């Protein structure tokens, strides 16, 4: 299937209670859990402490960013992070850098919960590759990004985001585990297809067209989005793809999508009225989406998704 799920996890609410519910049998979580890299944080605070909380731009450029992980260097390149911008942020908000280290104590519990979240993603997409999560220190924003290096989280920014979940552990899990990535040849066409047929909401489509955003997304739930990576952001020359994408939904929505397929003359490639999945036996319908992606929609007779 030509959508490539290269990354990440899916939030608890998004995966179980709303649109993108599991269709396949349960699988074990990836052995050892997700890879969470924190060496950039360690290096930053070595420089920070040795300088009396006042590192220079030159120190941060050469001893922190230049010596950092691939995730840090990608983050710096994409989000205007440099020694100078970090020094400026420390001057303006010294308290967030002093306070950020307390959030490191939550990471072991975060990893345990992310292991479970990645396992739930594996239920949907057995061929998914689980990208590393790099925890780093930036210029106070953004909280995090996804890119070719995986997921990058700004420790000081997320730790200071008290307007989000008050519990730090929940905050990390719900920020890291909130989306997945599809590699498509035409992100605009893919966004239109998913929006028009499945009623997903386009996100940053105009910004992508104007060049101010590197990729668009579609929103499935409040906490679940699909990022649509153009070819220049693919991990290789061709997209790496799982077998198919499956979305479980209430029967009424299933029938509405089936009607749209007929109206738009999109061929149904397969139907199965007795198809087994995570919620038992259900009714499935398959069709091809952008890049020839195989999409399955499913409803269960006993499902309470509609409620």
Buried (B, 14 or more C-beta within 10 A) or exposed (E): BBBBBBBBBBBBBBBBEBBBBBBBEEBEBBEEBBBBBBBBBEBBBEBBEEEEEEBBBEBBBEBBBEEBBBBBBBBBEBBEBBBBBBBBBBEEBEEBBEEBBEBBEBBEBBBEBBBBBBBBBBBBBEEBBBBBBBBBBBBBBBBBBBBBBBBBBBBBBBBBBEEBBEEBBBBBBBBBBBBBBBBBBBBBBBBBBBBEBBBBBBBBBEEBEEEEBBBBBBBBBEBBBBBBBBEEBBBEEEBBBBEBBBBBBBBEBBEBBBEBBEEEEBEEEEEBEEBEBBBEEBBBBBBBBBBEBBBBBBBBEEBEBEE
